[in-house]
Amino acid sequence: MKGPDARGALWLAAPLLVSATLLVLLPLLATLVLAFADYDALSPPRLSGWANLQRLWADPVFWKSLQNSALIAAISSPLRLLVALGLALLLMPQRRGVATVRALAYLPAVVPDIAYALLWLWLLNPIYGPLGLGLRALGLPADEWLLSPWGARLSIVLLGLFQVGELYVVLLAARRELPAELYELCAIEGVPPMWIFYRVTLPLLAPTLVFLAARDVAWSLQSSFVPALVITKGGPMQATLFLPLYAYQNGFEYFRFGYAAAISTAMFVLTAAMVWVQWLVLRRWQGAAA
């Protein structure tokens, strides 16, 4: 693209480029600089070299929060993709009432995070929450959701499974763009539905799944902050103390902004590593299925 077309495209992209620079790139660079500084917001930053990173290496709470974040992303992201893909395929055909179901499936994605977390805090309350009351009525244990380490972790995963609206909308649009002739040919040949799904739909949706998987890993790491802050407070026994919450505690509760920046930098590196591994796995799967 050259000449007037290139200039026009640049002007169209200018608002996004400016906002991305101001809201993403500059804060990222400031975080990287603060990761090598000692800063408490009361005095000017003082460069401390590798001190914050050395402290991270020797901090058992950091390693605990790192393990929790990696675990929740490894569990939540694949489940969210599976749920979103299932919804996209289920709600793709035009039927009566399907538009309403699509809107309801997307609704949790637009609810403010704090309101959504408070709603689940009420639902999961072990004493008077509807979920606990229902489980007790069935004779099942109802006190494990927020009072045990794995119960609290699974609660965070459960919250995320209802916020797949953006994922399923993208997959629904991608599924509609697949060539209809392939499915008509499979129907004429009497191909079983599972074979069509595995040998036609999944390979063709693989590029979209790769993109969404990379995006959702970052989302899973960051979205755990509000539920952990509002619902579990990082407990029990630090089971839901994730990297964003630990960075928040160090920065805004203990005023160790340099150390909090080092934690955020480590979270960025973890996100990049998990995205890279996921990309390799999905590319290999795409090659095997082709």
Summary of the structure (lengths in Angstrom):
residues: 290
radius of gyration: 22.7
end to end distance: 32.8
largest distance: 74.3
contacts: 858
relative contact order: 0.14
helix: 76%
strand: 1%
